[in-house]
């Protein structure tokens, strides 16, 4: 008698597929490591001269000329309320595509340094913990557990609020 084999493949219901899984560019700010989806990253460049723009928020450092296109540059340390530090050889600007509603804009984000590209599986990512009332975490995709460390995954589209994106869009037009 022949043993029955189960050739049926298990499919994962769409509700269980974690859209947060994928490749992330990991960068540092202070002692913490953050990740943004590689699909949002356009390029990584060394720090360069930034032209300041009057009457902009303190975290908006100004604009740079990227191959003939003027793009705004945001200091993520200042945006996240971290103390400023002197730029080092590792300090860089990550050029990202940020979208919100119908607005889509290229912008640079200043980080302390780029660490690596990680391919995260659904099991590597946990939901953002509840930090209590008054703490908004909509800009966080989740927390990645990698080698006994936690990396904070950012939704770069939400890091900049809709109003800020409109300001940035007006700035470069």
Protein Blocks (a to p, Z undefined) as FASTA:
>chain_A
ZZdddfbdcdddfklpcfkgccdddddehjbccdddfklpnbdcddddddddehiafkln
bdcdeehiacddddfklmnopacddddfklccddddddehjbccddddddfbdfbdcddd
fklpccdddebehiacklpgbdcdeehiacddddfklmpcfklmmmmmmmmZZ
